[in-house]
Amino acid sequence: MTEIESKVVSIRNSAEVVFRTLSDFRNFNQMATMVPDGQLTDWTADEDSCHFKIKGFDVGLKFVEKEPFKTLKITGDGKVPFEFFFWIQLKEVAPYDLRMKLTVHADLNFMMKMMLKGKLQTGIDQMADQIAMAFSR
């Protein structure tokens, strides 16, 4: 498994608020409509899973573990091009001083690893920054 970790970001909010929001895929309904150029379509979600098409590919995600206010673990649900696990780790260091790190564990063959690792690193760092900005307002 290839492991890719985001940078650790600081969030000016509580672990409880961030966890409760990120632990329910229905909270992502509005964000799904904001993906540019209509690349993401057919979004459906319930609390523990979501399904959508991105650039014509069917994708599904589901929570496999939720440790309140600390960890969320997500994996693919249905057709996915490779096995992966996505972790969101939260650590409250003081009231309204939260640290977050995102980690992807992906079963990539050598060629896919060479093609995707840099893009995944950039993407996961940008995602961490965007989540931090959204919750620090």
C-alpha positions in Angstrom: 0.0 0.0 0.0 1.2 3.5 -0.9 0.7 6.0 2.0 0.3 9.7 1.4 -0.1 12.1 4.3 -1.3 15.7 4.1 0.4 18.4 6.0 -1.0 19.0 9.5 -3.4 22.0 9.4 -4.7 24.1 12.2 -8.5 24.7 12.6 -10.0 27.3 14.8 -13.0 25.2 15.8 -13.9 22.3 18.1 -13.2 18.6 17.3 -16.9 17.9 17.9 -18.2 20.4 15.3 -15.7 19.3 12.7 -16.3 15.6 13.3 -20.1 15.8 13.3 -20.0 17.7 10.0 -17.5 15.5 8.2 -19.0 12.2 9.5 -22.2 12.6 7.5 -22.0 12.5 3.7 -25.3 14.4 3.4 -23.4 17.5 4.6 -21.4 17.4 1.3 -24.5 17.8 -0.9 -23.9 21.5 -1.5 -20.1 21.0 -2.0 -20.8 18.4 -4.7 -22.6 21.0 -6.8 -19.6 23.3 -6.6 -17.2 21.1 -8.5 -16.2 23.0 -11.6 -17.2 22.2 -15.2 -19.9 19.7 -14.2 -17.2 17.1 -13.7 -19.2 15.6 -10.7 -22.7 14.5 -11.5 -25.4 12.1 -10.1 -24.6 12.8 -6.5 -26.5 10.8 -3.9 -25.7 10.5 -0.2 -26.9 9.1 3.1 -25.2 9.5 6.4 -22.6 6.7 5.8 -22.2 6.5 2.1 -22.3 8.5 -1.1 -22.2 7.7 -4.8 -21.5 10.0 -7.8 -20.0 10.1 -11.3 -16.8 12.1 -11.9 -15.6 12.5 -15.4 -18.0 9.7 -16.4 -16.7 7.2 -13.8 -19.0 5.7 -11.1 -17.6 6.2 -7.7 -18.8 5.3 -4.2 -17.5 6.0 -0.8 -18.5 4.7 2.6 -17.4 5.1 6.2 -15.8 2.0 7.7 -15.0 3.5 11.1 -16.0 6.5 13.1 -14.2 7.2 16.4 -16.0 10.3 17.8 -14.1 13.5 17.6 -10.9 11.8 16.6 -10.9 9.6 13.5 -13.0 8.9 10.3 -12.0 6.1 8.0 -13.5 5.9 4.5 -13.1 3.4 1.7 -14.5 2.8 -1.8 -18.0 1.4 -2.2 -18.7 -0.4 -5.4 -16.6 0.1 -8.5 -13.3 1.8 -7.8 -10.2 1.5 -9.9 -8.0 0.5 -6.9 -8.5 -0.3 -3.2 -7.9 2.6 -0.9 -8.6 3.9 2.6 -8.9 7.6 3.5 -8.4 8.7 7.1 -9.3 12.0 8.7 -7.5 12.4 12.0 -8.4 15.2 14.5 -6.5 16.2 17.6 -7.8 19.0 19.8 -4.8 20.6 21.5 -6.9 23.4 23.3 -10.4 24.7 23.1 -11.0 25.9 19.5 -7.4 24.8 18.5 -7.7 21.7 16.5 -5.1 19.9 14.3 -6.1 17.8 11.4 -4.2 15.4 9.1 -5.5 13.5 6.1 -4.0 10.2 5.0 -4.6 8.0 2.0 -3.6 4.4 1.8 -3.9 3.2 -1.8 -3.1 -0.1 -3.5 -1.3 1.3 -6.5 0.8 -0.7 -8.9 4.2 0.7 -9.8 3.0 2.5 -12.9 -0.1 4.0 -11.2 2.1 5.0 -8.3 4.5 6.9 -10.6 1.7 8.6 -12.4 -0.6 9.5 -9.4 1.5 10.0 -6.3 2.4 13.6 -6.9 -1.1 14.5 -7.9 -2.5 12.7 -4.8 -0.1 14.6 -2.6 -1.0 17.9 -4.1 -4.7 17.1 -3.9 -4.7 15.9 -0.3 -2.8 19.0 0.9 -5.2 21.2 -0.9 -8.2 19.3 0.6 -6.7 19.8 4.1 -6.3 23.5 3.5 -9.8 23.9 2.2 -11.3 22.0 5.1 -9.3 24.1 7.6 -10.5 27.3 5.9 -14.1 26.2 5.8 -14.2 25.5 9.6 -12.0 28.4 10.7 -14.4 31.2 9.6 
